Amino acid sequence: AAIPAVTPASTALAKDLKREGLRFVGPTTAYALMQACGLVDDHLADCHVRAGGHPGSG
């Protein structure tokens, strides 16, 4: 797949969240959180949404 489900950053975030007491948080869930918060832009290069290319993005 062109878009990863897990990255080193999401693995590290999952470990930190588990250390803080969260349960059932793995690297895939952490990556989804990073996507939802806008910490990663994993839209493909030809996607109209990539890097703020959608209408109203300023």
Chimera marker file (.cmm) of the C-alpha trace (Angstrom):
<marker_set name="trace">
<marker id="1" x="0.000" y="0.000" z="0.000" r="1" g="1" b="0" radius="0.5"/>
<marker id="2" x="1.146" y="3.524" z="-0.719" r="1" g="1" b="0" radius="0.5"/>
<marker id="3" x="-0.021" y="4.791" z="2.662" r="1" g="1" b="0" radius="0.5"/>
<marker id="4" x="1.482" y="3.177" z="5.752" r="1" g="1" b="0" radius="0.5"/>
<marker id="5" x="-0.627" y="1.967" z="8.646" r="1" g="1" b="0" radius="0.5"/>
<marker id="6" x="2.288" y="2.171" z="11.086" r="1" g="1" b="0" radius="0.5"/>
<marker id="7" x="5.335" y="4.436" z="11.282" r="1" g="1" b="0" radius="0.5"/>
<marker id="8" x="8.199" y="4.716" z="13.757" r="1" g="1" b="0" radius="0.5"/>
<marker id="9" x="6.546" y="7.868" z="15.125" r="1" g="1" b="0" radius="0.5"/>
<marker id="10" x="3.220" y="6.102" z="15.682" r="1" g="1" b="0" radius="0.5"/>
<marker id="11" x="4.997" y="3.200" z="17.364" r="1" g="1" b="0" radius="0.5"/>
<marker id="12" x="6.747" y="5.614" z="19.735" r="1" g="1" b="0" radius="0.5"/>
<marker id="13" x="3.489" y="7.474" z="20.419" r="1" g="1" b="0" radius="0.5"/>
<marker id="14" x="1.697" y="4.204" z="21.200" r="1" g="1" b="0" radius="0.5"/>
<marker id="15" x="4.433" y="3.242" z="23.665" r="1" g="1" b="0" radius="0.5"/>
<marker id="16" x="4.204" y="6.645" z="25.361" r="1" g="1" b="0" radius="0.5"/>
<marker id="17" x="0.414" y="6.446" z="25.603" r="1" g="1" b="0" radius="0.5"/>
<marker id="18" x="0.599" y="2.952" z="27.096" r="1" g="1" b="0" radius="0.5"/>
<marker id="19" x="3.185" y="4.181" z="29.583" r="1" g="1" b="0" radius="0.5"/>
<marker id="20" x="0.690" y="6.879" z="30.598" r="1" g="1" b="0" radius="0.5"/>
<marker id="21" x="-1.930" y="4.221" z="31.309" r="1" g="1" b="0" radius="0.5"/>
<marker id="22" x="-3.967" y="3.982" z="28.113" r="1" g="1" b="0" radius="0.5"/>
<marker id="23" x="-4.959" y="0.467" z="27.127" r="1" g="1" b="0" radius="0.5"/>
<marker id="24" x="-5.654" y="-1.048" z="23.718" r="1" g="1" b="0" radius="0.5"/>
<marker id="25" x="-3.568" y="1.589" z="21.943" r="1" g="1" b="0" radius="0.5"/>
<marker id="26" x="-1.255" y="0.224" z="19.301" r="1" g="1" b="0" radius="0.5"/>
<marker id="27" x="0.779" y="1.842" z="16.541" r="1" g="1" b="0" radius="0.5"/>
<marker id="28" x="-2.072" y="1.639" z="14.009" r="1" g="1" b="0" radius="0.5"/>
<marker id="29" x="-4.473" y="3.416" z="16.363" r="1" g="1" b="0" radius="0.5"/>
<marker id="30" x="-1.791" y="5.983" z="17.170" r="1" g="1" b="0" radius="0.5"/>
<marker id="31" x="-1.251" y="6.609" z="13.436" r="1" g="1" b="0" radius="0.5"/>
<marker id="32" x="-4.997" y="7.104" z="12.944" r="1" g="1" b="0" radius="0.5"/>
<marker id="33" x="-4.940" y="9.625" z="15.792" r="1" g="1" b="0" radius="0.5"/>
<marker id="34" x="-2.027" y="11.430" z="14.143" r="1" g="1" b="0" radius="0.5"/>
<marker id="35" x="-4.016" y="11.573" z="10.884" r="1" g="1" b="0" radius="0.5"/>
<marker id="36" x="-7.143" y="12.867" z="12.612" r="1" g="1" b="0" radius="0.5"/>
<marker id="37" x="-5.193" y="15.584" z="14.427" r="1" g="1" b="0" radius="0.5"/>
<marker id="38" x="-3.452" y="16.692" z="11.244" r="1" g="1" b="0" radius="0.5"/>
<marker id="39" x="0.021" y="15.699" z="12.418" r="1" g="1" b="0" radius="0.5"/>
<marker id="40" x="0.627" y="13.758" z="9.196" r="1" g="1" b="0" radius="0.5"/>
<marker id="41" x="-0.495" y="14.500" z="5.651" r="1" g="1" b="0" radius="0.5"/>
<marker id="42" x="-0.540" y="11.137" z="3.950" r="1" g="1" b="0" radius="0.5"/>
<marker id="43" x="-2.664" y="12.054" z="0.962" r="1" g="1" b="0" radius="0.5"/>
<marker id="44" x="-1.116" y="10.805" z="-2.264" r="1" g="1" b="0" radius="0.5"/>
<marker id="45" x="0.736" y="13.354" z="-4.407" r="1" g="1" b="0" radius="0.5"/>
<marker id="46" x="-2.041" y="13.482" z="-7.017" r="1" g="1" b="0" radius="0.5"/>
<marker id="47" x="-4.831" y="13.903" z="-4.450" r="1" g="1" b="0" radius="0.5"/>
<marker id="48" x="-6.655" y="17.249" z="-4.523" r="1" g="1" b="0" radius="0.5"/>
<marker id="49" x="-6.531" y="17.417" z="-0.703" r="1" g="1" b="0" radius="0.5"/>
<marker id="50" x="-2.729" y="17.095" z="-0.393" r="1" g="1" b="0" radius="0.5"/>
<marker id="51" x="-1.078" y="19.997" z="1.446" r="1" g="1" b="0" radius="0.5"/>
<marker id="52" x="-4.197" y="22.101" z="1.772" r="1" g="1" b="0" radius="0.5"/>
<marker id="53" x="-5.255" y="21.899" z="-1.855" r="1" g="1" b="0" radius="0.5"/>
<marker id="54" x="-8.936" y="21.623" z="-1.016" r="1" g="1" b="0" radius="0.5"/>
<marker id="55" x="-11.365" y="24.520" z="-1.467" r="1" g="1" b="0" radius="0.5"/>
<marker id="56" x="-11.389" y="26.946" z="1.416" r="1" g="1" b="0" radius="0.5"/>
<marker id="57" x="-7.908" y="26.036" z="2.634" r="1" g="1" b="0" radius="0.5"/>
<marker id="58" x="-6.650" y="29.534" z="2.023" r="1" g="1" b="0" radius="0.5"/>
<link id1="1" id2="2" r="1" g="1" b="0" radius="0.2"/>
<link id1="2" id2="3" r="1" g="1" b="0" radius="0.2"/>
<link id1="3" id2="4" r="1" g="1" b="0" radius="0.2"/>
<link id1="4" id2="5" r="1" g="1" b="0" radius="0.2"/>
<link id1="5" id2="6" r="1" g="1" b="0" radius="0.2"/>
<link id1="6" id2="7" r="1" g="1" b="0" radius="0.2"/>
<link id1="7" id2="8" r="1" g="1" b="0" radius="0.2"/>
<link id1="8" id2="9" r="1" g="1" b="0" radius="0.2"/>
<link id1="9" id2="10" r="1" g="1" b="0" radius="0.2"/>
<link id1="10" id2="11" r="1" g="1" b="0" radius="0.2"/>
<link id1="11" id2="12" r="1" g="1" b="0" radius="0.2"/>
<link id1="12" id2="13" r="1" g="1" b="0" radius="0.2"/>
<link id1="13" id2="14" r="1" g="1" b="0" radius="0.2"/>
<link id1="14" id2="15" r="1" g="1" b="0" radius="0.2"/>
<link id1="15" id2="16" r="1" g="1" b="0" radius="0.2"/>
<link id1="16" id2="17" r="1" g="1" b="0" radius="0.2"/>
<link id1="17" id2="18" r="1" g="1" b="0" radius="0.2"/>
<link id1="18" id2="19" r="1" g="1" b="0" radius="0.2"/>
<link id1="19" id2="20" r="1" g="1" b="0" radius="0.2"/>
<link id1="20" id2="21" r="1" g="1" b="0" radius="0.2"/>
<link id1="21" id2="22" r="1" g="1" b="0" radius="0.2"/>
<link id1="22" id2="23" r="1" g="1" b="0" radius="0.2"/>
<link id1="23" id2="24" r="1" g="1" b="0" radius="0.2"/>
<link id1="24" id2="25" r="1" g="1" b="0" radius="0.2"/>
<link id1="25" id2="26" r="1" g="1" b="0" radius="0.2"/>
<link id1="26" id2="27" r="1" g="1" b="0" radius="0.2"/>
<link id1="27" id2="28" r="1" g="1" b="0" radius="0.2"/>
<link id1="28" id2="29" r="1" g="1" b="0" radius="0.2"/>
<link id1="29" id2="30" r="1" g="1" b="0" radius="0.2"/>
<link id1="30" id2="31" r="1" g="1" b="0" radius="0.2"/>
<link id1="31" id2="32" r="1" g="1" b="0" radius="0.2"/>
<link id1="32" id2="33" r="1" g="1" b="0" radius="0.2"/>
<link id1="33" id2="34" r="1" g="1" b="0" radius="0.2"/>
<link id1="34" id2="35" r="1" g="1" b="0" radius="0.2"/>
<link id1="35" id2="36" r="1" g="1" b="0" radius="0.2"/>
<link id1="36" id2="37" r="1" g="1" b="0" radius="0.2"/>
<link id1="37" id2="38" r="1" g="1" b="0" radius="0.2"/>
<link id1="38" id2="39" r="1" g="1" b="0" radius="0.2"/>
<link id1="39" id2="40" r="1" g="1" b="0" radius="0.2"/>
<link id1="40" id2="41" r="1" g="1" b="0" radius="0.2"/>
<link id1="41" id2="42" r="1" g="1" b="0" radius="0.2"/>
<link id1="42" id2="43" r="1" g="1" b="0" radius="0.2"/>
<link id1="43" id2="44" r="1" g="1" b="0" radius="0.2"/>
<link id1="44" id2="45" r="1" g="1" b="0" radius="0.2"/>
<link id1="45" id2="46" r="1" g="1" b="0" radius="0.2"/>
<link id1="46" id2="47" r="1" g="1" b="0" radius="0.2"/>
<link id1="47" id2="48" r="1" g="1" b="0" radius="0.2"/>
<link id1="48" id2="49" r="1" g="1" b="0" radius="0.2"/>
<link id1="49" id2="50" r="1" g="1" b="0" radius="0.2"/>
<link id1="50" id2="51" r="1" g="1" b="0" radius="0.2"/>
<link id1="51" id2="52" r="1" g="1" b="0" radius="0.2"/>
<link id1="52" id2="53" r="1" g="1" b="0" radius="0.2"/>
<link id1="53" id2="54" r="1" g="1" b="0" radius="0.2"/>
<link id1="54" id2="55" r="1" g="1" b="0" radius="0.2"/>
<link id1="55" id2="56" r="1" g="1" b="0" radius="0.2"/>
<link id1="56" id2="57" r="1" g="1" b="0" radius="0.2"/>
<link id1="57" id2="58" r="1" g="1" b="0" radius="0.2"/>
</marker_set>
